[in-house]
Every structure is written in C-alpha cells, then in structure tokens.
Amino acid sequence: FGLGAFIFDQVQTAFINPDGVKPTEGSGHSREERYFDDPGVLDRTKQCFLLLGATYAVIQVLGVFFLVDPQNDPPDETVQLTSVTPKYSSASLSESDTFLSPESEGSEAELIVPNSTEDSDNDEASEPVNFMPKELFRLKNFYLIWIMFLLSSQGVIMVATLYKAYGFEFIKDDQFLAATGAIASISNASGRILWSYLADKFSFRLTVLVMLNIMAALLLSFGS
C-alpha cells in the first residue's frame, strides 16, 4: 500500500497529457495559479476517472480470490530439545528467556521459563483486550487516537492532492512532476515499514510524536 502511485502517476499523466501541454496562468487575484485549459486534457481527465474506477474494481475483485485463511497446522518435522540449566537467577530473566539445546535422539523437549509473580502479572497485562463497538465510544483513548489520525491525515492528503498544483508555480513540466510523485510513493511505502519497526522497537507514542513533528516542520517550510 502506498506504492501504487509509482505506476499510476505515470499512467495517468501519459493518458491525460501525452503531449506535455503546459498549464496556463490564471487571471486577476489568481494569476499566480496555473491550471490546464486545453480541451483535450480536460476531456481525457473525465475519461481517466472512469478508466481508473474500472481498473481498481478489476484489481480488487481479482485480489479477493487470493485471500486465504492462515494455516495453523503444526510443522511435520520437529526438533527434539532438552533443557539446559541456566547460570542466571530467575529474577534477572524476562518472561521470554528460554534455554534449549539439542541432545541425543529420544530426549524430550522442555522449556525453562523463569517463574515469578511479576511475570505472571505481565502475562495477564499483555493479554489482548477486545472491545465491542459500543464499548469503544466510552474510551477516552479512542477519541484521542481518532482525532490524532484525523488531524495528521490532513497534511498527508493535502500534499498528495496538491503537490502538482503547488509545483506548477515553479516547474512547468507535467511529466517531471508526475515522476516526482512516483518516486515519492517509494518513500510512502518504505516509510510504513520503517515507522512501524520503530514503533515496535521503542513505543507507538514516541514514534508518532517524532513522525508528526517532522511532517509539521516540512509543511511549515513551504513558501507562501
């Protein structure tokens, strides 16, 4: 997700503006704005919406046939392991620490997990909690997360939809701007992997705070 513009930015521009028609300047108070008024470009823009809608519908339908439930079957081959006594006390180990080592055939597998009341409490605290839709509306965090995504998505959508209109103030090459959007989609896709990794490694709150501050700084750098 996010990498589709790498292909469709080029396809849309090649279909709508194959001759590289340059936008024209506005008049009056909007003279600094540049838009297309070529009849051919305008007609192909309307056709492009229908073609894209049909293309996305076909891709979605084909994708449905590839949806399968994950397989939870145990593996056919198993490795027989036996426990090894660790040289650490259970107090210095975390819940995920286990000690295993292969030994001779016929030995049984045994996991050594430190036993402590703190670990058992963490087990209960780490259990996933599911909420019904009505229960979500009673949670403060639900509204905080919803508002956070609502506000942060405004900057993302603004850049994605207006980067050409803004770019035409400095660059008149439609194909160049389309290539710029296509390359930016690579950052869009790879950024999802990077930020999710950082959220898992550190914390969701810290990662989102850093990400949104970077986005705000970049948006403020736009000239008026």
N, C-alpha and C positions, 0 to 999 in steps of 0.2 A: 504494500500500500504506500502511495506517495511517489512511486516510480513511473506511474502511468503517463505523467506529463512528459517524460523523456521521449516518448514515442508520439503521443497525441499532440503535443505542441507543434512538432514538425509537420504532422499530417494535416492539422487544421490550417496552419499557415500556407502550406503548399496547395491546399484546396481553395481557401478563401482568397488568397492573394498570390497567385502563381507568378504574376509579372512583376512583383515587387513594387506595387504602386505606393507612393509615399503619402502620408496624411497631409491634410491642408490645415493651415492656421485658422483659428476662429476669428470672430469679429467682435468689436466692442469690448465689453469687460472681460470676455472670454478669449481674447486674441492670443493669449499665451497657450491655450489648449489646442491640441491638434487631434483631429478625427478624420476618418475616411468618409468621403462623399462620392467616391466613384461608384456608379450604378452597378457595375459588375461585382465589385467587392461586397456591396450591400446585399445584392440578390443571393450571392453564394453564402453569405453569413446566415441567412434564413434557412437555406438548404442544409447547411452544416449541422444545425441543431437537430434536424430530423435524422440525418445520417448517423450522428453520434448517438442519439437515443436508440436507434435500431441496433447499432453496433454494440452498445453497452448491454442491451437486452439479450442479444445472442450470447455474449460472453458470460453473462450471469446465468443463463439457462444451461449452457454447457458446463459451467463450474459446478452447478448443483449435482450433476451426475458423478462428479469426482469426490463428493462429500461422503465420508465413511466414518463409522464409529471407531475409536481407537481400540486396538487389540490388547486385552489384558491377560492373554494366555501366558502361563509361565514358560520360560525357555526350556527347550528339550534337554539341553546339556547343562549340567550343574557341576560346580567345582566344590569338592569336599574340603572343608577347612576345619581346623581345630583351634581352640583358644590358646593364647599366649598370655601369661601373667604380666601385666604392665608394671613398670618401675615407678609409676606415679600414683599418688593417692587419688581417691575418687573426688576429693574436694577440688583438686586442680584441673579436673577434666570437665569438659562440657558434655551436654547430652548426646552430641553427635559423634563423640570419640568412641571408636570401637577398635578392637585389636583382633586381627585374624591372620592366620598363616597356614599355608598348605602343609600337609603332612602325609603320612603314608596312606595308602588306599584302605578304605574301611573305617576311617575315622569319621566322627560326626562333626557337624558344623555347630559352632557355638559363638554367640556374640557376647562380648563383655561390655556392658554399658554401666557406667557409674550410677549407683543408687544414692539418691539424696532427696530430701523433701523439696529442695528448691527446684530440682529437675522435674519432679512430678508436678509441681505448681506451674512450671513453664510449659509443660505438656498441655495442661488444661487451658492455659492462657493462649497458646499458639493454635488451638483448635479453630478452624474456620467457623465463622458465625454467619448464618443465612437469615435474611430478613424478608418478610413479605412486603409487597409494595405499600400497604397501609402503614407498616411499621417504619418505613424509611422516612415518611413525612413527619415523624416525631423526633427525628435525629437532627441535631444541630450540624453535625459534620456533613450530612447530606446536602444541606443548603450551602455550606461553605465551599464544598467541592464543586457543586453545580455552578455557583457564582464565579468561582475561580476559572473554570473552563469556559464559561460564557464570556467573561471579560478577556481572557487571554486569546480566545479564538478570533476576536475582532481584529487584532493585529495580523494574525495569520491570513485570514480571509481578505483583508484589505490589500496586503502585499500580493497575494495570489491573483486577485482580480484586477488590480490597478497598476501592476508593475509596467505594463506596456504603455498605458496612458501617461504615466509619470516618465517613463523612459523616452517617449517621443519628444519631450521637451529638450532633450539633449542629443538623442540619436534618432535619425530618420529611417534607419534600415530595419524593416519589419522582420526580415529573415534573421538578422543578428539578434534582435530581441527575443525571437522565438527560440533560438539556440541557447540564449542566456537562461530562459525559463526551463528549457530541457535539462541543462547542466545543473541548475538549482534543484531540480527534482531528485538528483542523486544525493545531494545533501539532505533533502527531506527524508528520503528512505533510510540512509545510513544514520541520520541523527536519531531516528526512532530506536535503532539498536544501541547506539551509544548512550543516550539518556536513560533508557531502560536498564542498561548494565550499571550505570552509575547509581540509579535508584535502588537497585538490588544490593550494590556494594556498600552504599552509605545509608541514605534514607530518602523516602519519597519527598518529604517536606524540604530537605536541604537541596535536593536536585531540582525540584520545581522552582524554588526560590532563586537559585543561580540562573536557571534557564530563562525565567521571566525577566530577570534584571538585565540579562544580556539582550533579550529581544527589545525591551524598553529602551535601552541605550542605542541600539541600532535604529529604532524608529525615530528617536529624537535627533539622530544625525541627518535625517532627510532635510534638504533645504526647502524653504517656503516658496 
